[in-house]
């Protein structure tokens, strides 16, 4: 009996999330990281130079926990944080060369999850 895709967008999203977790978590576990960290890394990799509030919104991570997550990524040498040269009151983030390699590895693993039409 073949299983047709569920009609509920919420169910489809959870199924994609479960598939991603299955392939990404072993790689994240090597660094003691969680899916929240991967979303932050992905956002920073896609758009380096974002401020902390922009990263929090794009990565769907509570702003209250973002600093702690980014601190950990900085400590592990995955992310670099700098003062915005255009606004010295603001911190911006980018991936380090090590972070770029790690992000590429995670993105390659992500490709193993079959794409689902969520539209």
N, C-alpha and C positions, 0 to 999 in steps of 0.2 A: 504494500500500500504506500503510494507516494504521498508526501506531505506537502500541501499547498502552502504558500506563504501566508502568514496571518494578515488579516485586514487591518489590525490595529497598528498604528504608527508606534505607539508606546511599546508594544510587544516586539516589533521589528528593531527598535532602538536598543532594547535590552538584549536581544539576541546578538546584534552586532557587537555591543559592549562585552558580552560574555566571550565571543570569539576573539576579540582583541585582547582581553585579559588572559585568555588561554595561551596566546602566542607571545605576548609582550611581558607578562609577569616574570617568567624565568630570567629574562634579560635584565629586567628592573631589579629582581632579587639579588643579582650579582653585585649591585651597588647599594642595596638596601633601600631602594626607592619604590614609590607607589605610582599608580596611574595618574594621580594629580601631578606628580613630578614630570611624567611624560608629556602631559598636556602643556605644562609650562615650557618645557624644552621645545616642543613642537611650535608653540606660538612664538617664542623667542627666535627660533631658527627661521621661521617664515617671515618675521618682521623684526630684525634686530634694531635696537634703539628705542623700543617702546618703554614707556614709564611703567611703574609698578601697578597703578590703577588700571591701565590699559591691558596689561598682561593678565591681571586678575579677571577682568571682564571677559577677555577673549578665551582664556583657559577654563572659564567657569569654576574658578577657585575663590572661596571667600577671601576678600581683601585682608581680613584679620589674620589669616594663616599664610598668605602669600609670602610675606617677608621671611618667615621661618623656613618655608620651602626653598626660597631663593637662596637664603643663607647656606642651607645644606648643599645646594648645587654649586655655590661659589666655593665652599670648603672642599668639595670633591673635584674642583677644577673643571667643571662642566660649563659653568656660566661665569662670565665676568660682568661686574657691575661698575659703572662709571658715572661721574657727574655729567649731566647734559651740558655740552659746551654752549648751547644757546640759552639755557636757563639753569643757572648754577644751583637753584633750589631743588632741582629734580634729578633723581637717579634713573639711569637707563641701563638696559641689560642686553648682552649679546652672548652667543655661544663662543667658548674658547675653541681652539683647534681640537682639543680632546672631546669637547662637547659636540662639535660638528661630526666627528667620527662616530660617537655614540648615537647621535640622532640619526645618522645614515643607517646604522645597524638596526635601530628600532623601526625606522621607516621601511626597510627591506622586510622585516618580520611582519609588519602591518600588511604588506602586500599579500601575505599568505591567507589573509582573511578575505573570503569571497565578498565582493562588493554587493551591496543590497540597494535596490532602488527605494530610497526613502521619500521620493517625491510623488 
